[in-house]
Amino acid sequence: MQGTVRSFDEATRSGSVFLDDGTVLTFPAHAFDAGPLLLLRTGQRVNFTVSGGEISYITLSTFPLP
């Protein structure tokens, strides 16, 4: 799936994304830690996987998903 970063907290390494339809999904620290990123900025385009109704992996749209 793809979306746009809505928020990112560097201290907790968690945040939220907007889907293209405007839906907001949150992601926990373990989803951010699973990828190669050091930080995210508001407005960045991202790819992510959803498992069990929760984002489980998030990375920039220029990086492949696992």
VMD Tcl script that builds the backbone (N, CA, C; Angstrom):
set m [mol new atoms 198]
animate dup $m
set s [atomselect $m all]
$s set {name element resname resid chain x y z} {
  {N N MET 1 A 0.845 -1.175 0.000}
  {CA C MET 1 A 0.000 0.000 0.000}
  {C C MET 1 A 0.890 1.237 0.000}
  {N N GLN 2 A 0.298 2.349 -0.394}
  {CA C GLN 2 A 1.018 3.611 -0.397}
  {C C GLN 2 A 0.238 4.668 0.362}
  {N N GLY 3 A 0.959 5.633 0.868}
  {CA C GLY 3 A 0.340 6.740 1.574}
  {C C GLY 3 A 1.321 7.886 1.719}
  {N N THR 4 A 0.908 8.894 2.469}
  {CA C THR 4 A 1.706 10.085 2.712}
  {C C THR 4 A 1.845 10.271 4.212}
  {N N VAL 5 A 3.058 10.564 4.663}
  {CA C VAL 5 A 3.291 10.737 6.097}
  {C C VAL 5 A 2.483 11.917 6.608}
  {N N ARG 6 A 1.684 11.657 7.620}
  {CA C ARG 6 A 0.882 12.696 8.283}
  {C C ARG 6 A 1.640 13.241 9.478}
  {N N SER 7 A 2.263 12.323 10.237}
  {CA C SER 7 A 3.040 12.730 11.413}
  {C C SER 7 A 4.079 11.660 11.710}
  {N N PHE 8 A 5.158 12.082 12.373}
  {CA C PHE 8 A 6.192 11.160 12.819}
  {C C PHE 8 A 6.841 11.747 14.058}
  {N N ASP 9 A 6.943 10.941 15.104}
  {CA C ASP 9 A 7.556 11.357 16.359}
  {C C ASP 9 A 8.908 10.658 16.478}
  {N N GLU 10 A 9.993 11.412 16.377}
  {CA C GLU 10 A 11.335 10.826 16.436}
  {C C GLU 10 A 11.606 10.138 17.769}
  {N N ALA 11 A 11.035 10.633 18.847}
  {CA C ALA 11 A 11.279 10.055 20.171}
  {C C ALA 11 A 10.649 8.676 20.309}
  {N N THR 12 A 9.432 8.516 19.795}
  {CA C THR 12 A 8.752 7.216 19.927}
  {C C THR 12 A 8.890 6.365 18.668}
  {N N ARG 13 A 9.367 6.967 17.573}
  {CA C ARG 13 A 9.521 6.302 16.283}
  {C C ARG 13 A 8.191 5.748 15.756}
  {N N SER 14 A 7.120 6.431 16.077}
  {CA C SER 14 A 5.792 6.049 15.601}
  {C C SER 14 A 5.154 7.247 14.928}
  {N N GLY 15 A 4.049 7.007 14.220}
  {CA C GLY 15 A 3.398 8.116 13.551}
  {C C GLY 15 A 2.139 7.685 12.845}
  {N N SER 16 A 1.782 8.450 11.815}
  {CA C SER 16 A 0.566 8.149 11.070}
  {C C SER 16 A 0.752 8.525 9.607}
  {N N VAL 17 A -0.075 7.909 8.768}
  {CA C VAL 17 A -0.062 8.177 7.329}
  {C C VAL 17 A -1.481 8.419 6.845}
  {N N PHE 18 A -1.588 9.218 5.771}
  {CA C PHE 18 A -2.843 9.392 5.050}
  {C C PHE 18 A -2.831 8.424 3.884}
  {N N LEU 19 A -3.902 7.664 3.714}
  {CA C LEU 19 A -4.089 6.896 2.489}
  {C C LEU 19 A -4.585 7.849 1.416}
  {N N ASP 20 A -4.584 7.422 0.176}
  {CA C ASP 20 A -5.012 8.287 -0.914}
  {C C ASP 20 A -6.477 8.703 -0.793}
  {N N ASP 21 A -7.288 7.910 -0.088}
  {CA C ASP 21 A -8.700 8.268 0.095}
  {C C ASP 21 A -8.931 9.143 1.332}
  {N N GLY 22 A -7.840 9.531 2.017}
  {CA C GLY 22 A -7.940 10.401 3.175}
  {C C GLY 22 A -8.002 9.678 4.516}
  {N N THR 23 A -8.104 8.360 4.484}
  {CA C THR 23 A -8.112 7.572 5.712}
  {C C THR 23 A -6.772 7.715 6.424}
  {N N VAL 24 A -6.787 7.788 7.746}
  {CA C VAL 24 A -5.560 7.893 8.533}
  {C C VAL 24 A -5.278 6.543 9.190}
  {N N LEU 25 A -4.059 6.053 9.024}
  {CA C LEU 25 A -3.597 4.850 9.706}
  {C C LEU 25 A -2.387 5.218 10.549}
  {N N THR 26 A -2.302 4.643 11.731}
  {CA C THR 26 A -1.130 4.877 12.576}
  {C C THR 26 A -0.166 3.716 12.438}
  {N N PHE 27 A 1.104 3.986 12.739}
  {CA C PHE 27 A 2.084 2.900 12.746}
  {C C PHE 27 A 2.898 2.963 14.031}
  {N N PRO 28 A 3.196 1.788 14.593}
  {CA C PRO 28 A 3.977 1.713 15.830}
  {C C PRO 28 A 5.472 1.717 15.542}
  {N N ALA 29 A 6.257 1.837 16.582}
  {CA C ALA 29 A 7.715 1.873 16.440}
  {C C ALA 29 A 8.258 0.631 15.755}
  {N N HIS 30 A 7.692 -0.542 16.040}
  {CA C HIS 30 A 8.250 -1.763 15.437}
  {C C HIS 30 A 8.096 -1.777 13.918}
  {N N ALA 31 A 7.077 -1.105 13.381}
  {CA C ALA 31 A 6.920 -1.015 11.929}
  {C C ALA 31 A 8.006 -0.128 11.332}
  {N N PHE 32 A 8.326 0.967 12.006}
  {CA C PHE 32 A 9.396 1.859 11.545}
  {C C PHE 32 A 10.751 1.170 11.683}
  {N N ASP 33 A 10.980 0.508 12.806}
  {CA C ASP 33 A 12.265 -0.158 13.065}
  {C C ASP 33 A 12.528 -1.321 12.123}
  {N N ALA 34 A 11.487 -1.896 11.535}
  {CA C ALA 34 A 11.652 -3.035 10.623}
  {C C ALA 34 A 12.322 -2.632 9.312}
  {N N GLY 35 A 12.268 -1.352 8.973}
  {CA C GLY 35 A 12.825 -0.875 7.712}
  {C C GLY 35 A 14.168 -0.192 7.878}
  {N N PRO 36 A 14.699 0.353 6.767}
  {CA C PRO 36 A 16.030 0.950 6.765}
  {C C PRO 36 A 16.069 2.440 7.099}
  {N N LEU 37 A 14.957 3.020 7.499}
  {CA C LEU 37 A 14.879 4.470 7.650}
  {C C LEU 37 A 15.435 4.970 8.974}
  {N N LEU 38 A 15.897 6.215 8.949}
  {CA C LEU 38 A 16.354 6.892 10.165}
  {C C LEU 38 A 15.329 7.904 10.651}
  {N N LEU 39 A 14.517 8.455 9.738}
  {CA C LEU 39 A 13.453 9.379 10.109}
  {C C LEU 39 A 12.489 9.517 8.960}
  {N N LEU 40 A 11.354 10.104 9.236}
  {CA C LEU 40 A 10.355 10.422 8.221}
  {C C LEU 40 A 9.961 11.881 8.389}
  {N N ARG 41 A 9.551 12.489 7.292}
  {CA C ARG 41 A 9.098 13.877 7.332}
  {C C ARG 41 A 7.662 13.959 6.833}
  {N N THR 42 A 6.920 14.871 7.384}
  {CA C THR 42 A 5.545 15.097 6.950}
  {C C THR 42 A 5.525 15.351 5.448}
  {N N GLY 43 A 4.621 14.691 4.753}
  {CA C GLY 43 A 4.482 14.881 3.313}
  {C C GLY 43 A 5.235 13.876 2.469}
  {N N GLN 44 A 6.120 13.072 3.077}
  {CA C GLN 44 A 6.852 12.074 2.300}
  {C C GLN 44 A 5.911 10.960 1.858}
  {N N ARG 45 A 6.148 10.478 0.659}
  {CA C ARG 45 A 5.382 9.351 0.130}
  {C C ARG 45 A 6.034 8.075 0.642}
  {N N VAL 46 A 5.223 7.146 1.138}
  {CA C VAL 46 A 5.741 5.913 1.719}
  {C C VAL 46 A 4.978 4.693 1.205}
  {N N ASN 47 A 5.656 3.562 1.253}
  {CA C ASN 47 A 5.051 2.251 1.031}
  {C C ASN 47 A 4.988 1.565 2.373}
  {N N PHE 48 A 3.972 0.750 2.582}
  {CA C PHE 48 A 3.880 0.028 3.842}
  {C C PHE 48 A 3.078 -1.252 3.645}
  {N N THR 49 A 3.263 -2.171 4.566}
  {CA C THR 49 A 2.477 -3.393 4.576}
  {C C THR 49 A 1.593 -3.380 5.810}
  {N N VAL 50 A 0.424 -3.966 5.663}
  {CA C VAL 50 A -0.527 -4.064 6.763}
  {C C VAL 50 A -0.705 -5.536 7.093}
  {N N SER 51 A -0.589 -5.848 8.358}
  {CA C SER 51 A -0.771 -7.221 8.831}
  {C C SER 51 A -1.641 -7.188 10.077}
  {N N GLY 52 A -2.713 -7.952 10.079}
  {CA C GLY 52 A -3.612 -7.967 11.227}
  {C C GLY 52 A -4.253 -6.623 11.498}
  {N N GLY 53 A -4.485 -5.824 10.445}
  {CA C GLY 53 A -5.114 -4.528 10.607}
  {C C GLY 53 A -4.196 -3.419 11.085}
  {N N GLU 54 A -2.886 -3.702 11.162}
  {CA C GLU 54 A -1.903 -2.724 11.651}
  {C C GLU 54 A -0.739 -2.634 10.666}
  {N N ILE 55 A -0.202 -1.434 10.503}
  {CA C ILE 55 A 0.988 -1.278 9.668}
  {C C ILE 55 A 2.134 -2.027 10.338}
  {N N SER 56 A 2.756 -2.928 9.587}
  {CA C SER 56 A 3.833 -3.744 10.155}
  {C C SER 56 A 5.200 -3.410 9.582}
  {N N TYR 57 A 5.247 -2.641 8.495}
  {CA C TYR 57 A 6.511 -2.266 7.856}
  {C C TYR 57 A 6.249 -0.982 7.083}
  {N N ILE 58 A 7.160 -0.026 7.195}
  {CA C ILE 58 A 7.006 1.230 6.468}
  {C C ILE 58 A 8.362 1.669 5.942}
  {N N THR 59 A 8.375 2.153 4.712}
  {CA C THR 59 A 9.608 2.643 4.102}
  {C C THR 59 A 9.252 3.680 3.037}
  {N N LEU 60 A 10.233 4.371 2.514}
  {CA C LEU 60 A 9.997 5.349 1.452}
  {C C LEU 60 A 9.531 4.640 0.191}
  {N N SER 61 A 8.804 5.351 -0.634}
  {CA C SER 61 A 8.254 4.741 -1.851}
  {C C SER 61 A 9.348 4.362 -2.847}
  {N N THR 62 A 10.554 4.869 -2.668}
  {CA C THR 62 A 11.661 4.513 -3.565}
  {C C THR 62 A 12.365 3.217 -3.139}
  {N N PHE 63 A 12.042 2.684 -1.966}
  {CA C PHE 63 A 12.618 1.431 -1.506}
  {C C PHE 63 A 11.619 0.301 -1.681}
  {N N PRO 64 A 12.083 -0.891 -2.008}
  {CA C PRO 64 A 11.151 -2.019 -2.165}
  {C C PRO 64 A 10.636 -2.520 -0.815}
  {N N LEU 65 A 9.442 -3.063 -0.844}
  {CA C LEU 65 A 8.906 -3.728 0.345}
  {C C LEU 65 A 9.507 -5.124 0.431}
  {N N PRO 66 A 9.622 -5.660 1.641}
  {CA C PRO 66 A 10.213 -7.005 1.766}
  {C C PRO 66 A 9.305 -8.083 1.190}
}
mol reanalyze $m
mol bondsrecalc $m
mol representation Tube
mol addrep $m
